[in-house]
Amino acid sequence: MEFSRDLEIIALQERELRFRSFNADVAWQLGLRLRELAVARNASVVIDVRRFGQPLFYAALGGTSPDNCEWVRRKGNVVARFHRSSYAVGLMLQQKKRNPI
């Protein structure tokens, strides 16, 4: 895997893909749209939209497990701690051959 290239792409996305404004209504609309897309694709996903730890939208579709709530909470903690996507943090750790635990 080309860590550097993926990290560059993620950094670009983190800079460019931002909301002009974000509030509870935007979060709800985003969550609904993501849920519609997931249902249309028959995807087993958990959707968790939050702001500064405040839950604004949550949905767990069929095929998910009770542990997915905890999993998404941990991913959110990584984002809150490092101000980066959890995927980017994971790639950086892999690149440095470090364990996240």
N, C-alpha and C positions, 0 to 999 in steps of 0.2 A: 504494500500500500504506500502511496506517495503522500506522506503526512504533510509535508510542506505545502504542496499544492492544495490539498483539502483544507488546510488551515487558512490559506489565502482566500479561498472561496468563501469559507465561513465568515472570516473577518469582513469581507466585502458585504456579505448578506447582513451581518450585524450592523454595519454602518448604513446600508441603503434601505433595508426593510424595516422602517419605523413608521409608527402612526403619527399623523400630525397632531391628533389629540386622542386621548384614551380615557374613557370613563366606564361606569357600570353598563350603560346602554350599548356602547361599542363592544364591550366584552361579551355581553349577551348575544348580540347579533353575530359576532365572530364565532362564538360557541355553537349557535344554532346552524350557521352555514357549514362549519366543520362537521357537525353531526349529520346534516343532510347529505354531505358528500360521502361520509363514511357509510351511512345506511345504503346509499345508492350503489356503493362498491362492495357491500356486504363485508365490511371491514370490522374486525374485532379490535376496538380501540377504546381508550379512556381519554376524554377531553377535559382538561383542567385549565381554566383561564383565571388568572389571579393577578392582583396588583398589590405589591408590598405585603405579601402573605395573606391578603384578604381574598377569600374565594368569591368569584363573581359568576362562574359558570362551571358546572361539573356534569359529565355524563359518562356512564360506563355501559358500553353496548354489549350485546350478547357475545359470548365467547371469551370475555375477559374474566379474570379471577378476582377474588376479594383482595389479594395481595397487590393488585395493580394500583389501588389507592395509596398504599405505602410507597410503592415504587415511584409513582409520579411525585409524591411529596419529597422524596429524597432527591429526585432530579431538580425540583424547584429549589431545594436548599443549595444545590451546587450553583445554580444560576444566581441566586441571591448572594452567595458568598463571593463568587469570582466575577460577576457581571459579564459572563460569557455563557454561550450555550453549553449545556452539559456534554454535548457531542464534541465541541471544541476542547473542553477540559480533558475529556477522555483521550482524544487524539494527542494532546500535548503530553499527557502522562505516558501513553504508549511510545511516543517518540523518544521520551527520556528513559524508557524502560522502567517506569515506576508503577507501583501498585496504588490504586486510589484509596485503599484501606489503610 
